[in-house]
Amino acid sequence: MPISGSKLPEDLFALAWPQVLTMRDRYPDKEAVVAPSIRLTYRQMAADVFRHQRGLESLGLKAGDRLAVMLGNGWPYLALYWASMASGLIFVPLNTKLARPEVADILDHAEPAAMIVEDHLAAQAPESVGGRVTTLSQWHHHIDGAGTDPVAPHPSNPEDVAMILYTSGTTGRPKGVMLTQKNIATQFYQSTSALVGISEKDRVVSLYPVFHSAQHVFLQAPLTVGATAVIDEFSPKRVHQLVQDERITVFFGVPAMYHILLQDPNFRAENFPDIRILTYGASIMPIETIQTIKRRFPLAAIKNLYGQTENSPAVSGLDDAFALSKPGSVGQPLPGMTIAIFDEEDCEVAPGVVGEVVTQGINLMKGYYQNPHATAEAVRNGWYHSGDLGYLDEDGFLYVIDRKKDMIIRGGQNIYPAEVENAIYKHPDVMECAVIGVSHPIYGEEVAAIVVRKSGSTVSGEDLRLHIKDQIAAYKVPVHYHFVDELPHNASGKILKRQLRELANQGAL
């Protein structure tokens, strides 16, 4: 049967910006934001958001208008995010790595009333916003004279769309996910009270690209409870010093980040005594990596987050109490969310049976912007179809096996790449790997492994084959092994298996 999270408080649905203003009144001189080249107290943060609100008003923007931004990990992103929320605008953050034609497609679809971009990204932003593309330096000059006196929040409705997040487009043209004020406010509550447990004592670092939906868990949510949000870019050379200097207590990383950080033996509790929570998400973490993190940080809580942009993004979480007893699980539903497993006919399956992970509840998007067909395809009979394959165990814990589109069918037998990858990761010379299906004239597909060796390693395909042959069934063992310097990732840190399959089919691997 479907598994549901606990009930949400009846008085939960205050708008997000007023929550931040409450923190300003409660902790006016406490550090709220630490970003490159700037440190702001709650009082200073609110005052600067008011300045940005006035700047947006001076552009003629009004509630319901869309504001597109292409901004890196810094205070301007947060200032414009909160100014948009407070003014009733719809915030549309774009991936800063997109090429000009990709940006043009999104702008043509979103039709923003204005766009603000980093100066060095201006060439990626076509003049398709009615000539209203403003660089960051121009914007700062524009708001220099804007007042910092309080501006009353726009009386938004919880069901109003507050943000449109364009998906990474790994399966085709990006779709605009519409998240409401209620979606976002709920995720803030879940992140601080149920999912991660962030309090006013915490200092939470965000090193992933801030335009990703994880911002609602680790970047914006801390500011609704009086914590300190620290923003920077992920750099293996700088992250150690940053975490130490800023006395970070809550750290989030995608598996690729952890794979890199764990190469350094100094990434352990003795050198980071303030860390109390280590979280991960965005893609499946190999069990071996989880065990290594637990050994390095035995007193820190390890928490797994699972979800999709369409779910604001988190759906479930695995608490530290089950990190080792439920290895591979992504936990149980968050308050207000329900999870089930369906077969190909959209019928529920029994516990332990693999099917598609489907979700419903308060976190679910309002729909895809101007795309009712895609919305109807993704949300059927009230259930969002995630495209992930998984199962629920007898205790109601969710296990995500793999992406449905990544499953390999070899001679009629289903092979889940994540299972093979877990076996490969147990080899000490493997830094990162991806398993894909490649065309085969008899079996339809054959198994191939693309591997990044650790520095100085000369491990071979035969070494890996011998290493895993007793861990998994013979038909799952890769036949092909390709060694590369790095794997392609999207902005969320997910490995782009579609791109690897294309390269393999072209004979480029």
C-alpha positions in Angstrom: 0.0 0.0 0.0 1.1 3.6 -0.4 3.3 5.0 2.4 2.5 8.4 3.7 4.5 10.8 5.9 3.2 12.5 9.0 0.7 15.3 9.0 1.8 18.9 8.6 0.9 21.7 11.0 -2.4 23.3 10.1 -0.9 26.8 10.4 2.1 26.1 8.3 1.4 28.0 5.1 2.8 31.4 5.9 4.6 32.9 3.0 8.3 32.5 3.0 9.6 36.1 3.0 7.6 37.0 6.1 9.3 34.1 7.9 12.7 35.7 7.1 11.5 39.1 8.3 10.6 37.4 11.6 14.1 36.1 11.9 15.4 39.7 11.2 13.3 40.9 14.2 14.5 38.0 16.4 18.2 38.0 15.4 18.9 41.4 13.9 22.7 41.4 14.4 23.3 37.7 13.8 25.2 36.7 10.7 22.7 35.6 8.1 24.6 35.3 4.8 28.3 34.7 4.1 29.1 34.9 0.3 32.2 35.8 -1.7 33.2 39.3 -0.7 30.3 40.0 1.6 29.0 39.2 5.0 25.5 40.3 6.1 23.5 40.3 9.3 19.8 39.6 9.2 19.2 43.3 9.5 21.5 44.1 6.6 20.2 41.3 4.5 16.6 42.5 4.8 17.6 46.1 4.1 19.4 45.0 0.9 16.4 42.9 -0.2 14.2 46.0 0.2 16.7 47.9 -2.0 16.4 45.2 -4.7 12.6 45.3 -4.4 12.6 49.0 -5.2 14.9 48.4 -8.1 12.6 45.8 -9.6 9.6 48.2 -9.1 11.6 50.9 -11.0 11.8 48.5 -13.9 8.1 48.5 -14.1 7.8 44.9 -12.9 4.6 43.9 -11.1 3.2 40.9 -9.3 2.9 37.9 -11.7 5.7 39.1 -14.0 8.6 36.7 -14.6 12.1 37.7 -13.8 14.9 35.6 -15.4 18.4 35.5 -13.9 21.7 33.9 -14.8 23.7 34.4 -11.7 26.5 32.4 -9.9 26.9 31.5 -6.3 26.7 34.8 -4.6 24.6 37.3 -2.7 23.0 38.9 -5.8 21.2 35.6 -6.5 19.8 35.5 -3.0 18.9 39.2 -3.0 16.9 38.9 -6.2 15.3 35.6 -5.1 13.9 37.1 -1.9 13.0 40.4 -3.7 11.0 38.4 -6.2 9.3 36.4 -3.5 8.5 39.5 -1.5 7.1 41.4 -4.6 5.0 38.6 -6.0 7.1 38.1 -9.1 7.9 34.7 -10.6 11.6 33.9 -10.3 13.2 32.0 -13.2 16.8 31.0 -12.5 18.7 29.7 -15.5 21.6 27.2 -15.6 24.7 29.4 -16.0 26.4 26.7 -18.1 23.8 26.8 -20.9 24.8 27.9 -24.4 23.2 30.9 -26.1 20.8 28.8 -28.2 19.6 26.9 -25.1 19.1 30.2 -23.2 17.2 31.5 -26.2 14.8 28.5 -26.2 14.0 29.0 -22.5 13.5 32.7 -22.8 11.2 32.3 -25.8 9.2 29.9 -23.7 9.2 31.7 -20.4 8.8 35.2 -21.9 10.3 37.0 -18.8 9.6 40.7 -18.4 13.3 41.3 -17.5 16.5 39.4 -17.1 19.6 40.0 -15.0 22.9 38.3 -15.8 26.4 38.1 -14.6 28.6 40.4 -16.7 30.7 37.5 -18.0 27.5 35.6 -19.0 26.0 38.5 -21.0 27.0 36.9 -24.4 24.9 33.8 -23.5 21.8 35.9 -23.1 20.2 36.8 -26.4 18.2 40.1 -26.6 14.9 38.2 -26.7 13.5 39.8 -23.5 12.3 42.9 -25.2 15.7 44.5 -24.9 15.5 44.2 -21.1 18.7 42.2 -20.4 20.6 43.9 -17.6 24.1 42.9 -16.5 24.9 42.7 -12.8 27.2 45.8 -12.9 24.4 47.8 -14.6 21.9 46.5 -12.0 24.1 47.6 -9.1 24.5 51.0 -10.6 20.7 51.1 -11.1 19.9 50.4 -7.5 22.7 52.5 -5.9 20.2 55.2 -5.0 17.4 52.8 -4.0 16.3 53.2 -0.4 16.6 50.4 2.2 13.5 51.3 4.2 11.1 48.4 4.7 8.8 47.5 1.8 5.6 45.7 2.7 5.4 42.1 1.2 3.0 41.6 -1.6 -0.1 39.8 -0.4 0.5 36.7 -2.3 -1.7 33.6 -2.2 -0.1 30.3 -1.2 -1.2 28.8 -4.6 0.5 31.6 -6.6 3.4 30.4 -8.7 6.6 31.8 -7.2 9.3 30.1 -9.3 9.7 28.3 -12.6 12.7 26.0 -12.6 13.7 24.6 -16.0 14.7 21.0 -15.8 18.2 20.0 -16.9 16.9 18.6 -20.2 18.8 15.3 -20.1 15.9 13.6 -21.8 15.0 16.3 -24.2 13.9 20.0 -24.3 13.8 21.5 -20.7 10.4 21.8 -19.1 9.5 24.7 -16.8 8.5 23.3 -13.4 6.0 25.7 -11.7 6.5 25.8 -7.9 4.0 27.7 -5.7 4.5 29.8 -2.6 3.0 26.9 -0.7 5.4 24.3 -2.3 8.4 26.4 -1.3 7.2 27.3 2.2 6.4 23.6 2.9 9.8 22.5 1.8 11.4 25.1 4.1 9.5 23.6 7.0 10.3 20.0 6.0 14.0 20.8 5.6 14.4 22.5 9.0 12.0 20.4 11.1 11.8 17.0 9.5 14.3 16.3 6.7 17.6 17.8 7.9 16.9 19.3 11.2 18.4 22.8 10.7 18.2 25.2 13.6 19.2 28.7 14.4 22.6 27.4 15.7 23.6 26.0 12.4 25.9 27.3 9.7 24.9 25.6 6.4 27.1 25.6 3.3 25.9 25.6 -0.3 28.6 24.6 -2.8 26.3 23.2 -5.6 25.0 25.6 -8.3 22.4 27.7 -6.5 20.0 27.7 -9.4 19.4 24.0 -8.6 16.2 23.1 -6.6 18.3 21.9 -3.7 18.5 25.6 -2.8 15.1 25.2 -1.0 16.7 22.7 1.4 20.1 24.2 2.1 20.3 27.8 1.0 16.9 29.4 1.5 15.5 27.3 4.3 18.2 28.1 6.9 17.2 31.8 6.6 13.7 31.0 7.8 14.9 29.7 11.2 17.7 32.1 12.0 20.7 29.9 10.8 23.6 31.2 8.7 23.8 30.4 5.0 27.3 30.2 3.5 27.6 30.3 -0.3 30.6 29.5 -2.4 31.6 27.5 -5.5 32.8 23.9 -5.1 36.5 23.7 -5.3 38.4 20.7 -3.9 41.4 23.0 -3.2 39.3 25.5 -1.2 36.5 23.5 0.4 38.6 22.3 3.4 39.6 25.8 4.4 36.1 27.2 3.9 34.5 24.5 6.0 37.0 25.0 8.8 37.1 28.8 8.7 33.3 29.2 8.6 32.8 26.5 11.2 30.2 24.7 9.0 27.8 22.4 10.9 25.7 21.1 8.0 27.3 20.0 4.7 25.5 18.8 1.6 27.2 17.2 -1.4 26.2 15.2 -4.4 28.0 11.8 -4.7 30.6 13.2 -7.1 31.6 15.8 -4.5 32.1 13.1 -1.9 34.0 10.9 -4.3 36.5 13.8 -4.8 36.7 14.9 -1.1 37.2 11.4 0.2 40.4 11.0 -1.9 42.0 13.3 0.7 42.7 11.3 4.0 42.3 14.6 5.9 38.6 14.8 5.1 37.6 13.4 8.4 36.0 14.5 11.7 39.3 15.3 13.4 39.8 18.2 11.0 36.2 19.4 10.9 35.0 19.2 14.5 32.0 21.5 13.9 30.3 19.3 11.3 27.3 17.6 12.9 25.3 16.6 9.7 26.5 15.3 6.4 23.8 15.0 3.7 23.8 13.8 0.2 21.3 13.5 -2.7 20.7 14.3 -6.4 21.8 10.8 -7.5 22.4 7.3 -6.0 25.3 7.1 -3.6 27.3 3.8 -3.7 27.0 1.9 -0.4 30.8 1.8 -0.1 31.0 5.6 -0.2 28.4 5.8 2.6 30.3 3.4 4.7 33.5 5.4 4.2 31.8 8.6 5.2 30.5 6.9 8.3 33.9 5.7 9.3 35.5 9.1 8.7 32.8 11.0 10.6 31.5 8.5 13.2 29.7 11.1 15.4 28.1 13.1 12.5 24.6 12.3 11.4 24.5 11.0 7.8 21.2 11.8 5.9 20.1 11.0 2.4 17.6 13.1 0.5 15.5 12.0 -2.4 13.3 13.8 -4.8 12.8 15.7 -8.0 12.5 19.3 -9.1 8.8 18.6 -9.6 8.6 17.9 -5.9 10.2 21.1 -4.7 12.5 18.9 -4.6 12.6 16.6 -1.6 10.1 13.7 -1.2 11.8 11.4 1.3 14.7 11.3 3.7 16.7 8.6 5.4 17.6 9.5 8.9 21.0 8.7 10.4 19.6 6.0 12.6 19.0 3.9 9.5 22.1 4.9 7.5 23.8 1.5 8.0 20.8 -0.7 8.9 18.9 0.3 5.7 21.8 0.6 3.3 20.8 1.9 -0.1 17.4 3.2 1.1 16.3 6.8 0.5 14.1 6.7 3.6 10.5 7.4 4.2 8.1 10.1 3.0 8.3 13.6 4.4 5.3 15.1 6.2 2.5 15.8 3.7 3.9 13.4 1.0 2.9 9.9 -0.1 5.0 7.3 -2.1 3.9 4.2 -3.9 5.3 1.8 -6.5 3.4 1.2 -9.7 3.8 -1.3 -12.6 3.6 -0.6 -16.3 -0.2 -0.6 -16.0 -0.2 2.0 -13.2 -1.3 -0.6 -10.7 0.3 -0.8 -7.3 2.8 -3.7 -6.7 3.6 -5.6 -3.5 6.4 -4.7 -1.1 9.8 -5.8 -2.4 8.6 -5.7 -6.1 10.4 -3.3 -8.3 8.3 -0.7 -10.2 8.1 3.0 -10.9 8.3 5.4 -8.0 5.2 7.6 -7.9 4.5 10.4 -5.5 1.7 12.7 -4.5 1.3 15.4 -1.9 1.8 19.0 -1.0 5.3 19.3 -2.5 4.1 18.5 -6.0 4.4 21.2 -8.6 1.5 23.1 -10.1 2.5 21.7 -13.5 4.8 22.4 -16.4 4.6 26.0 -17.6 2.6 26.2 -20.8 2.9 22.5 -21.4 -0.4 20.8 -20.4 0.5 17.7 -22.4 3.7 17.1 -20.5 1.9 17.8 -17.2 -0.8 15.2 -18.1 1.8 12.7 -19.0 3.8 13.1 -15.8 0.9 13.5 -13.4 -1.8 10.8 -13.9 -4.7 10.4 -11.5 -3.0 12.6 -9.0 0.3 10.6 -9.0 3.6 12.1 -10.3 5.5 9.5 -12.2 9.2 10.0 -11.4 10.8 7.8 -14.0 12.8 6.1 -11.2 12.7 2.4 -10.5 12.5 1.3 -7.0 10.6 -0.7 -4.3 9.2 -0.3 -0.8 10.3 -2.8 1.8 8.0 -4.2 4.5 8.9 -1.4 6.9 7.9 1.3 4.4 11.4 2.4 3.4 11.9 3.4 -0.2 14.8 2.0 -2.3 15.6 3.6 -5.6 17.3 1.1 -7.9 17.9 3.2 -11.0 16.4 5.5 -13.6 13.9 3.7 -15.7 15.5 5.0 -18.9 18.9 3.7 -17.7 17.9 0.1 -17.1 19.7 -2.3 -19.4 17.8 -5.2 -21.0 20.3 -7.9 -22.0 18.7 -10.9 -23.7 15.4 -10.2 -21.9 17.0 -9.9 -18.5 16.8 -6.6 -16.6 20.1 -5.1 -15.3 20.1 -2.1 -13.0 23.3 -0.1 -13.6 23.5 1.1 -10.0 23.9 -2.5 -8.7 26.8 -3.0 -11.0 28.3 0.4 -10.2 28.1 -0.4 -6.4 30.2 -3.5 -7.1 32.8 -1.6 -9.1 33.1 1.2 -6.5 34.3 -1.4 -4.0 37.6 -1.5 -5.9 40.0 0.8 -4.1 41.4 2.3 -7.3 38.0 3.5 -8.7 37.1 7.2 -8.2 34.0 7.3 -10.3 32.1 5.0 -12.7 29.0 4.7 -14.8 27.5 1.6 -16.3 25.5 1.8 -19.5 23.9 -0.5 -22.1 25.5 -0.6 -25.6 24.0 -2.2 -28.7 24.5 -5.9 -29.3 23.4 -7.8 -32.3 22.2 -10.9 -30.4 21.4 -9.7 -26.8 20.0 -6.3 -27.8 22.2 -4.7 -25.2 25.5 -5.5 -23.6 26.9 -4.0 -20.4 29.7 -1.5 -20.5 31.5 0.3 -17.7 33.1 3.8 -18.0 35.6 4.3 -15.2 37.7 7.2 -13.8 40.7 5.8 -12.0 42.2 7.3 -8.9 45.3 9.3 -9.4 48.3 7.0 -10.1 46.2 3.9 -10.6 46.7 1.5 -13.5 43.8 -0.8 -12.8 42.6 -2.6 -15.9 39.3 -3.8 -17.2 40.4 -7.4 -16.4 41.2 -6.4 -12.8 37.8 -4.9 -12.4 36.1 -7.9 -14.0 37.8 -10.3 -11.5 37.0 -7.9 -8.7 33.2 -8.0 -9.3 32.6 -11.4 -10.8 31.8 -13.0 -7.4 29.7 -10.0 -6.3 27.0 -10.1 -9.0 25.5 -12.5 -11.4 27.6 -13.3 -14.5 25.1 -11.8 -16.9 25.5 -8.4 -15.1 29.3 -8.3 -15.3 30.4 -5.6 -17.9 31.9 -7.0 -21.1 33.4 -3.6 -22.1 35.6 -1.3 -19.9 36.5 2.2 -20.9 38.8 4.4 -18.9 38.4 8.2 -19.0 39.8 11.2 -17.2 36.4 12.4 -16.2 32.7 11.7 -16.6 30.2 14.3 -17.9 27.9 15.7 -15.3 25.0 18.1 -15.4 24.7 21.1 -13.1 23.0 18.9 -10.4 26.0 16.6 -10.3 24.3 13.7 -12.1 26.3 11.7 -14.5 25.0 12.2 -18.1 24.5 8.6 -19.1 22.6 9.6 -22.2 25.7 11.4 -23.4 27.8 8.4 -22.6 25.4 6.1 -24.6 25.6 8.5 -27.6 29.4 8.5 -27.4 29.5 4.7 -27.2 27.1 4.3 -30.1 29.3 6.6 -32.2 32.3 4.5 -31.3 33.9 7.4 -29.4 34.4 5.3 -26.2 
